[in-house]
Amino acid sequence: MIEFSPLIERLQGTALQPWAELLPDQLEQTFRQRPHGDLSRWRECIMQLPLLPADHTELNAGRIMVHSRQPPEDRVRRRIETLLRQLHPWRKGPYDLHGIHIDAEWRSDWKWNRLASHIAPLADRTVLDVGCGNGYHCWRMAGSGAKLVIGIDPSQLFLAQFLAVQRYLGAHWPVYLLPLGIEALPANLEGFDTVFSMGVLYHRRSPL
């Protein structure tokens, strides 16, 4: 089972606690009622990714990056690349994980560059990203100073990609991804300072 307790614990005593109390059941139902047939294989790929020190990370540049002072050996890099390819297609990006460049299908950095100067500063804010994909923009929001970023997207492949990136960036960042849709949010939940919904409406039967 994928571990979500760090986020649930973090939400205790906050305005988001009502949602935190619902999350265990929501997540249990998600994986019980509509488990993706490849989820176990994706999880195994993530667990096999060689661990490397994150000596330098960059969340506030076009290509989200993590490097070690000592570059990995070629055989290790090839192993990482082979495993990351098991998580294709990478829709959102780009990423640079220890010299392995993931040029995603959608240039999410271009979208972020277009909106960054038009939003309120994210420093010390609690942020929700609806339809976050694999979490590229969530990392950019953390890089802009957000104190907590929660992304929601029902795709379990995107969750697997997020966990692969998190394995290298580290779990200490205040960034979380939940495999849930917008319907999972309780009504009148007033716990977020900023909410993003980018590239979602055209996936819905009704924009309302």
N, C-alpha and C positions, 0 to 999 in steps of 0.2 A: 504494500500500500504506500502511496506517495504521502509524504509527511506535510501536513498543513498546520500542525499545532503551533509552530512559532508565530504565525500570523494571528491565529485565534487568541493566543495568550496576549499578544501585543494589543489587541483591540479591547481587552477587558478594561473597564473603568473609563472608556472613552465614549464619545457620542455614537460610535459604531458598535458598541456592545450588543445592541439588539440583533444586529446582523450576525455577529460572532456566535451568538447562541443558536442561530439557525444553521450555521455553516456545516457542522458535522453531519447533520441529516441530509442537507442539500448535496454535499459531496458524496456521501455514501450512496444516495439514490442515483447520482450521476454515473458512478462507476458500476453500480449494480444493474441499472436499467438500460444504459446505452454504452457499455464498454466497447472501445474500439478494438477490433481484432488484432491489431498490431501493437497495442499498448505494451504488452509484456515484452515484446521484442525490442521496442524503443527503449524501455526502461533498462533492459539488459545492455544495450549499446551504451547508454549513459554511464552505467556502473563500470563498464570496461574502459571508459576514457581515462587514459593515464593522468594522474594528478600532477600538477606542476605549480611551483610557487608563483603567485601573482605579485611580482615585484613592482610592476608599473601598470596601472589601469587608466583608461581615458574614457569617460562617459560623456564628455561634452564636445566631441568632435564628430565629423560625419561618419567615420568608421569606428564603432565601439571597439575598444582595443584592450587586450591584456597581454603583457609580455613578462618573461623572466629575465633576470640579469644574465643567467646562463641559458642560451638558446637550447631547445631540445635537440637531441640527436636526430638524424634523418629518419632512422627507423621508427622513432617515437612519433615524429611529425606525420609520417606516412600512416601510422596506426591511427592517430587522431583523425586524419582526413578520411580514412576509410570508414571509420565509425560515424563521423558526421554526415557522410554521404548516405548513410542508412536512414537519415532523418529528412531526406529530400521529399518534397520541394521546399526550399527556404524562400518564403514569400517576402518577408520583411528583413531589412538589413540596410547597409552592409556591416559585417563584423570582421575583426582581425583577432583571431585566437592563436596566440603564440606563433605568429607568422603565417597562419593558414587564413587566407582571405575568402570570406563567404560573400560573394557578390549576389545578393538576393534578387529575385525577379522584380520586386518593387523597390525603387530608390526612395526609401523612407526618409533618408537624410534630406532629400530635396523638399519633401513635404514639411519637415520640421523647420528647415531654413525659411520657408515661406511664411510660417505662422509665428516663429519665435519672437519677432519684434512687435507683434500685435497682441500678445497676451500679457496679463498681469504677471509680475515676477512670481516664480514658484518657490522662492526661498521660504523654508519653514512651513510649507503648506502640506495638507493631506490631499492627495490627488487620486482621482479615479479615471482610468482609461477604458472606455467601453469599446469592445471589439478590438482589443490590443494586439491581435495576432500573436507573434512569438515574443512580444514584449520589447521590441526595439525602442519604441518611443517611451516606454516606462523607464528604461535605462537613461534615456536623454533627460527625462524629467528629474530623475535622481541627480544626474549630473548638473542640473540647473538649481539644485539646492533643496528640492522637496524633502520633507522629513519622513513621508510615507507615501508610497505609490502602490496602488492595487490595480492590476489589469484584469479584466474579465474577457474571456473568449471561450466559446464552447468547444473549439477544436482541440482534441487531445494531442494531435500532432504538434500544434503550436505550443502546448504545454511541455511536450518532450523537448522541443527546441529550446524553450526558455530554460529548462532544467539543465540542458547541456551547456548553455552559455553561463548559467549561474555556477556550474561546477568549476568553471575557470575564473570567473570574476569574484566568486566568493559569496557565501550566504549572509555575510554581515551587512550587505547593502540593504536599505529599507525598501526593497522592491519585491513584490509578490504577484503571482499570476494564478488565477482561479479558473478552472474549466467550466465556467457558468455563463449563461446568457443574462441579458438585462432583466429578464423576468424574475431572476433570483433575488434581486434587491428588494428589501421591504419597502412598502409604500411610505412616503413622507420621511425617508431617511435623510436627516440633515447632518451628515457627518463629514462631508467633503468640502474643502475650500475651492477646489477647481475640478471640473469634470470635462473630459475630452470624449468626443465621439466622432472619429475621423474615418470616413469611408464605410459607413454602416448603413445609412438610410436605403441605399439601392439594393441592399440584401433583404430588406423587409417587405412583407406583403403590403403593409400600410405604413406611411411615414409617421402617422399618429402613434 
